[in-house]
Amino acid sequence: MGYRSFLGLMAAVAFVACALLAYVILNVNPDEAGLMGLTAFYIALYASLVGLISFGGIIFRVHVRGRKQTAYREVRIAFRHGLLLAGVAVAALILSSLGYLAWWNFLLLLAAVGTLEYVFLTIQESRRG
């Protein structure tokens, strides 16, 4: 798959995920739907955030910073960052809805994600050389 077709596919998937999120927000009553409604909301939110953050990261890394020679590597990094940042956002919302979100919980969450990113970078460096 070429870079342009992958970028188009990523944009289409992000659009579908955002449409699904809009559908869930407009048509699901959280009081009546219970756990299934909340789960549908959080999954749709996570999918749309992953798509949007990854797509924005790819555009920024490849086109704004001009790293077209290493586009494949930049796509992988942007997708990983999209997964991690969307996970932080959804986890913070879940903790907030349960009443457990405090500043120190959020800092612990960021530290865990930072540690996970460091592990990924260390593995990536060990594979290169």
C-alpha positions as CSV (number, residue, x, y, z in Angstrom):
1,M,0.0,0.0,0.0
2,G,1.4,3.4,-1.0
3,Y,1.7,6.4,1.3
4,R,-1.1,8.4,-0.3
5,S,-3.6,5.5,-0.3
6,F,-2.7,4.8,3.4
7,L,-3.3,8.4,4.2
8,G,-6.6,8.4,2.4
9,L,-7.6,5.2,4.3
10,M,-6.6,6.7,7.6
11,A,-8.7,9.8,6.9
12,A,-11.7,7.7,5.9
13,V,-11.4,5.6,9.1
14,A,-11.1,8.7,11.2
15,F,-14.2,10.1,9.6
16,V,-16.2,7.0,10.1
17,A,-15.1,6.9,13.8
18,C,-16.1,10.5,14.3
19,A,-19.5,9.8,12.6
20,L,-19.9,6.8,15.0
21,L,-19.1,9.0,18.0
22,A,-21.6,11.6,16.8
23,Y,-24.2,8.8,16.4
24,V,-23.6,7.6,19.9
25,I,-23.7,11.1,21.4
26,L,-27.0,12.0,19.6
27,N,-28.9,8.7,19.9
28,V,-27.8,7.0,23.1
29,N,-29.2,8.0,26.5
30,P,-26.6,7.1,29.1
31,D,-29.3,6.8,31.8
32,E,-31.3,4.2,29.8
33,A,-28.4,2.4,28.1
34,G,-26.4,1.7,31.2
35,L,-23.0,0.1,30.9
36,M,-23.4,-0.8,27.2
37,G,-24.1,2.9,26.3
38,L,-21.1,4.1,28.2
39,T,-18.9,1.4,26.7
40,A,-20.1,2.3,23.2
41,F,-19.3,6.0,23.9
42,Y,-15.8,5.3,25.2
43,I,-14.9,3.0,22.4
44,A,-16.2,5.4,19.8
45,L,-14.4,8.3,21.5
46,Y,-11.1,6.2,21.6
47,A,-11.4,5.2,18.0
48,S,-12.1,8.8,16.8
49,L,-9.3,10.2,18.9
50,V,-6.8,7.6,17.7
51,G,-7.7,8.4,14.1
52,L,-7.6,12.2,14.5
53,I,-4.4,12.3,16.5
54,S,-2.7,9.8,14.2
55,F,-3.8,11.6,11.1
56,G,-2.7,15.0,12.5
57,G,0.6,13.5,13.6
58,I,1.3,12.0,10.2
59,I,0.5,15.3,8.5
60,F,2.7,17.2,10.9
61,R,5.6,14.8,10.9
62,V,5.8,14.1,7.2
63,H,4.5,17.3,5.5
64,V,5.3,20.1,8.0
65,R,8.6,18.8,9.2
66,G,9.5,17.5,5.8
67,R,10.4,13.9,6.6
68,K,9.1,12.4,3.4
69,Q,12.1,10.0,3.1
70,T,11.2,8.2,6.3
71,A,7.4,8.4,5.9
72,Y,6.9,4.8,6.9
73,R,8.7,5.2,10.2
74,E,6.9,8.5,10.9
75,V,3.6,6.8,10.3
76,R,4.3,4.2,12.9
77,I,5.5,6.7,15.4
78,A,2.4,8.9,14.8
79,F,0.1,6.0,15.2
80,R,1.7,4.9,18.4
81,H,1.4,8.4,19.8
82,G,-2.2,8.5,18.7
83,L,-2.9,5.2,20.6
84,L,-1.1,6.4,23.7
85,L,-2.6,10.0,23.8
86,A,-6.1,8.7,23.1
87,G,-5.7,6.2,25.9
88,V,-4.7,9.0,28.3
89,A,-7.7,11.1,27.3
90,V,-10.2,8.2,27.6
91,A,-8.7,7.0,30.9
92,A,-8.8,10.5,32.3
93,L,-12.5,10.8,31.3
94,I,-13.3,7.4,32.9
95,L,-11.5,8.3,36.1
96,S,-13.4,11.6,36.1
97,S,-16.7,10.0,35.6
98,L,-16.0,7.6,38.5
99,G,-14.9,10.5,40.7
100,Y,-11.3,9.3,41.0
101,L,-9.5,11.9,38.9
102,A,-7.1,14.0,40.8
103,W,-4.0,15.9,39.7
104,W,-1.7,13.2,41.1
105,N,-3.7,10.4,39.4
106,F,-3.3,12.3,36.1
107,L,0.4,12.7,36.7
108,L,0.7,9.0,37.4
109,L,-1.1,8.2,34.2
110,L,1.2,10.5,32.2
111,A,4.2,8.9,33.9
112,A,3.0,5.5,33.0
113,V,2.5,6.5,29.4
114,G,5.8,8.2,29.3
115,T,7.5,5.1,30.6
116,L,5.7,3.0,28.0
117,E,6.9,5.4,25.3
118,Y,10.5,5.2,26.6
119,V,10.3,1.4,26.5
120,F,9.1,1.6,22.8
121,L,12.0,4.0,22.0
122,T,14.5,1.7,23.7
123,I,13.3,-1.3,21.7
124,Q,13.4,0.7,18.5
125,E,16.9,1.9,19.2
126,S,18.1,-1.7,20.0
127,R,16.7,-2.9,16.6
128,R,18.5,-0.2,14.7
129,G,22.0,-0.8,15.8
